[in-house]
Amino acid sequence: VTDRIKISSKASWLVMLAAVPWDWFVFLTGAPMEVSDWMRLTKLLLLVWYVRRRKKDRQARSATTWKRIQSLFITSASVIHILCCGWFYIGHNYGLWFPDRNVTWYLVDDEHKDETFEHNLWGMDPKSTVWEQYLISFYWVASIMSANPMVGAVLPQNFLEILYSIVVMTVNLTLFRYVTGEVSALVMRADENLAQSRSHLEGVDAFVKSNALPMDLQDEIRDYSV
């Protein structure tokens, strides 16, 4: 299909809303950069669209085992990405919200350095690149997902970070336990299909031998059954 009108008519409205550069439109109106950054949250509509499409595929039972595992991996990676962005956002902006005591997992004022751990880990330098900052946040979220809420000595340092850690652990107890159960169910289902295939081949083999069929015909029947 090359007609743009036909393509747009079949596209989901969630995808179309997510594709609009709302952040640029808001920025061109003269709004602050932080407000423009918040407009990028519309990209999360792609995750909603993906979950809805995945639900339809499951109802249609058209998804293969590999496709379902791929879907679970994408969902898990997306959730970890969102959580690590929120973790870094709190650590980086807590001092703007509560300037009287700027102590976070990522930044700490000089007068409060004795009250917390040494902020000298890789990626925690304010001069670090965006990739390094993102990676240390991603590592922390992945670590707490494994029921080990520590990266070295990194611990929540204020009320918001403690509350956010509780949210992350709650996600670990729900979503990722669900993912683990789904993968286990897929493996068990694959074993059942393999057992059924073997049982079918054994029945075919018993049939061709009991009827004393020619060897060429037996091989053809076995190949067709496979």
C-alpha positions as CSV (number, residue, x, y, z in Angstrom):
1,V,0.0,0.0,0.0
2,T,1.6,3.3,-1.1
3,D,-1.4,5.6,-0.7
4,R,-0.8,7.8,2.3
5,I,-4.5,8.2,3.0
6,K,-5.0,4.5,3.1
7,I,-2.0,4.1,5.4
8,S,-3.1,6.8,7.8
9,S,-6.7,5.3,7.8
10,K,-5.3,2.0,9.0
11,A,-2.9,3.4,11.5
12,S,-3.8,3.5,15.2
13,W,-4.6,6.9,16.7
14,L,-2.2,6.2,19.5
15,V,0.6,5.8,17.1
16,M,-0.4,9.0,15.3
17,L,-0.5,11.0,18.5
18,A,2.9,9.6,19.6
19,A,4.4,10.6,16.2
20,V,3.5,14.2,16.6
21,P,6.5,16.3,17.9
22,W,4.6,18.0,20.7
23,D,7.8,19.0,22.4
24,W,8.9,21.1,19.5
25,F,5.5,22.7,19.2
26,V,5.6,23.7,22.9
27,F,9.2,24.8,22.6
28,L,8.4,27.1,19.7
29,T,5.8,28.8,21.7
30,G,8.5,30.0,24.1
31,A,7.8,27.6,26.9
32,P,10.7,26.5,29.2
33,M,12.8,23.6,28.1
34,E,11.6,21.5,31.1
35,V,8.0,21.9,30.0
36,S,8.9,20.9,26.5
37,D,10.7,17.8,27.8
38,W,7.5,16.7,29.7
39,M,5.6,16.8,26.3
40,R,7.8,13.8,25.3
41,L,5.7,11.6,27.6
42,T,3.3,11.2,24.7
43,K,5.8,8.7,23.3
44,L,4.5,6.4,26.0
45,L,1.4,6.0,23.9
46,L,3.5,3.6,21.8
47,L,3.8,1.3,24.8
48,V,0.1,1.4,25.3
49,W,-0.5,0.6,21.6
50,Y,2.0,-2.2,21.8
51,V,0.3,-3.8,24.8
52,R,-3.1,-3.5,23.2
53,R,-1.8,-5.2,20.0
54,R,-0.1,-7.9,21.9
55,K,-3.4,-8.6,23.7
56,K,-5.2,-8.9,20.4
57,D,-2.6,-11.3,19.2
58,R,-2.9,-13.5,22.2
59,Q,-6.7,-13.6,21.8
60,A,-6.3,-14.6,18.2
61,R,-3.7,-17.2,19.3
62,S,-1.6,-16.3,16.2
63,A,1.7,-15.6,18.1
64,T,4.4,-18.1,18.0
65,T,6.5,-19.0,21.0
66,W,9.5,-16.9,19.8
67,K,7.2,-14.0,19.1
68,R,5.7,-14.2,22.6
69,I,9.2,-14.3,24.2
70,Q,10.3,-11.4,22.1
71,S,7.1,-9.5,23.2
72,L,7.9,-10.2,26.9
73,F,11.5,-9.0,26.5
74,I,10.4,-5.8,24.8
75,T,7.8,-5.1,27.6
76,S,10.3,-5.8,30.3
77,A,13.0,-3.6,28.8
78,S,10.5,-0.8,28.3
79,V,9.4,-0.9,31.9
80,I,13.0,-0.9,33.1
81,H,13.7,2.1,30.8
82,I,10.8,4.1,32.2
83,L,11.7,3.3,35.8
84,C,15.4,4.2,35.4
85,C,14.5,7.5,33.8
86,G,12.2,8.3,36.8
87,W,15.0,7.2,39.3
88,F,17.5,9.6,37.7
89,Y,15.0,12.4,37.4
90,I,14.3,12.3,41.2
91,G,18.0,12.1,42.0
92,H,18.9,15.0,39.7
93,N,16.0,17.4,40.6
94,Y,15.4,16.7,44.3
95,G,17.6,19.7,45.1
96,L,15.4,22.0,43.1
97,W,12.3,20.9,45.0
98,F,13.9,20.8,48.5
99,P,16.9,23.2,48.3
100,D,17.4,23.2,52.1
101,R,18.7,19.6,52.1
102,N,20.0,18.4,48.8
103,V,21.0,14.8,49.6
104,T,20.1,12.3,46.9
105,W,21.6,9.0,45.5
106,Y,23.1,11.0,42.7
107,L,24.0,14.5,44.1
108,V,24.8,15.8,47.5
109,D,25.8,19.3,48.8
110,D,29.2,19.7,50.3
111,E,27.8,20.4,53.8
112,H,25.9,17.1,53.8
113,K,28.6,14.8,52.4
114,D,29.3,13.3,55.9
115,E,25.7,12.2,56.1
116,T,25.7,9.8,53.1
117,F,27.9,7.5,51.1
118,E,30.8,8.5,48.9
119,H,29.4,9.8,45.6
120,N,32.5,8.7,43.6
121,L,31.1,5.8,41.6
122,W,31.3,5.6,37.8
123,G,28.6,7.7,36.1
124,M,27.8,9.8,39.2
125,D,30.1,12.7,38.3
126,P,28.1,15.8,37.2
127,K,30.5,15.9,34.2
128,S,29.5,12.4,33.2
129,T,27.9,11.9,29.8
130,V,24.2,11.3,29.4
131,W,24.9,7.7,28.4
132,E,26.9,7.1,31.6
133,Q,24.2,8.7,33.7
134,Y,21.5,6.6,32.0
135,L,23.6,3.4,32.4
136,I,24.1,3.8,36.2
137,S,20.4,4.4,36.6
138,F,19.5,1.4,34.4
139,Y,21.9,-0.7,36.4
140,W,20.3,0.3,39.7
141,V,16.8,-0.5,38.5
142,A,17.9,-3.8,37.1
143,S,19.7,-4.5,40.4
144,I,16.6,-3.8,42.5
145,M,14.5,-5.9,40.2
146,S,16.7,-8.8,41.2
147,A,15.7,-8.3,44.9
148,N,19.1,-6.6,45.7
149,P,18.4,-2.9,46.0
150,M,22.0,-1.9,46.2
151,V,24.6,-0.9,43.7
152,G,27.7,-0.9,45.9
153,A,26.8,1.5,48.6
154,V,24.0,3.3,46.6
155,L,20.8,3.5,48.7
156,P,17.8,5.9,48.7
157,Q,18.7,9.1,50.6
158,N,15.4,10.8,51.0
159,F,11.7,10.2,51.3
160,L,10.9,10.4,47.6
161,E,13.7,7.9,46.7
162,I,12.5,5.5,49.4
163,L,8.9,5.8,48.1
164,Y,10.1,5.3,44.5
165,S,12.1,2.2,45.6
166,I,9.0,0.7,47.1
167,V,7.2,1.3,43.8
168,V,10.0,-0.4,41.8
169,M,9.9,-3.4,44.2
170,T,6.2,-3.6,43.8
171,V,6.6,-3.7,40.0
172,N,9.1,-6.5,40.6
173,L,6.6,-8.5,42.6
174,T,3.9,-8.1,39.9
175,L,5.1,-7.6,36.4
176,F,8.3,-9.4,36.4
177,R,6.9,-12.4,38.3
178,Y,4.2,-12.5,35.6
179,V,6.9,-12.4,32.9
180,T,8.7,-15.3,34.6
181,G,5.5,-17.3,34.8
182,E,4.8,-16.7,31.1
183,V,8.2,-17.9,30.0
184,S,7.8,-21.0,32.2
185,A,4.4,-21.6,30.6
186,L,5.8,-21.3,27.1
187,V,8.6,-23.8,27.9
188,M,6.1,-26.2,29.3
189,R,3.9,-25.8,26.3
190,A,6.8,-26.5,24.0
191,D,7.6,-29.7,25.9
192,E,4.0,-30.8,25.6
193,N,4.0,-30.1,21.8
194,L,7.2,-32.1,21.5
195,A,5.8,-35.0,23.4
196,Q,2.7,-35.0,21.2
197,S,4.8,-35.0,18.1
198,R,6.9,-37.9,19.3
199,S,3.7,-39.9,20.2
200,H,2.3,-39.2,16.8
201,L,5.5,-40.4,15.1
202,E,5.5,-43.6,17.2
203,G,1.9,-44.3,16.1
204,V,2.9,-43.8,12.5
205,D,5.9,-46.0,12.9
206,A,3.8,-48.8,14.5
207,F,1.2,-48.5,11.7
208,V,3.7,-48.9,8.8
209,K,5.4,-51.8,10.5
210,S,2.3,-53.7,11.4
211,N,1.0,-53.5,7.8
212,A,4.4,-54.6,6.4
213,L,4.5,-51.8,3.9
214,P,7.4,-51.4,1.5
215,M,10.4,-49.5,2.8
216,D,10.1,-46.7,0.2
217,L,6.4,-46.2,1.1
218,Q,7.3,-46.3,4.9
219,D,9.9,-43.5,4.4
220,E,7.4,-41.4,2.4
221,I,4.7,-41.8,5.1
222,R,7.2,-40.9,7.9
223,D,8.4,-37.8,5.9
224,Y,4.9,-36.7,5.3
225,S,4.0,-37.1,9.0
226,V,7.0,-35.0,10.1
